[in-house]
């Protein structure tokens, strides 16, 4: 599943969901790299 995370004040990354950490942050994979950040809230 695709997830979008924020890794800075103005940087967002979208990638495949790898795992959710105990502190609430999410790890996503883009190619062979993994990024950790705060999940972006979904709008319904």
LINZI-V587282 format. One record per residue. N is the residue number from 1. RES is the residue in one letter. SS is DSSP state (h for helix, s for strand, l for the rest). OMEGA is omega in whole degrees, 0 to 359 (999 if undefined). D_FIRST is the distance of its C-alpha to the first C-alpha in Angstrom with 2 decimals. Layout:
N;RES;SS;OMEGA;D_FIRST / N;RES;SS;OMEGA;D_FIRST
This chain:
1;X;l;178;0.00 / 2;X;s;176;3.80 / 3;X;s;176;6.48 / 4;X;s;179;10.16 / 5;X;s;174;12.91 / 6;X;s;181;16.67 / 7;X;l;178;18.72 / 8;X;l;180;22.04 / 9;X;l;186;23.92 / 10;X;l;183;22.90 / 11;X;l;175;20.06 / 12;X;s;180;16.37 / 13;X;s;177;13.72 / 14;X;s;181;10.32 / 15;X;s;180;8.23 / 16;X;s;181;5.65 / 17;X;s;178;5.76 / 18;X;s;180;8.93 / 19;X;s;173;10.88 / 20;X;s;183;12.60 / 21;X;l;181;16.28 / 22;X;l;181;19.30 / 23;X;l;177;20.28 / 24;X;l;178;17.24 / 25;X;l;183;15.82 / 26;X;s;175;12.30 / 27;X;s;177;11.96 / 28;X;s;179;9.70 / 29;X;s;175;10.68 / 30;X;s;186;12.25 / 31;X;l;180;14.32 / 32;X;l;180;16.28 / 33;X;s;176;16.27 / 34;X;s;180;14.59 / 35;X;s;180;15.03 / 36;X;s;178;15.62 / 37;X;s;180;16.07 / 38;X;s;179;16.09 / 39;X;s;175;13.12 / 40;X;l;181;13.95 / 41;X;l;179;14.91 / 42;X;l;174;13.55 / 43;X;l;179;16.43 / 44;X;l;999;17.04
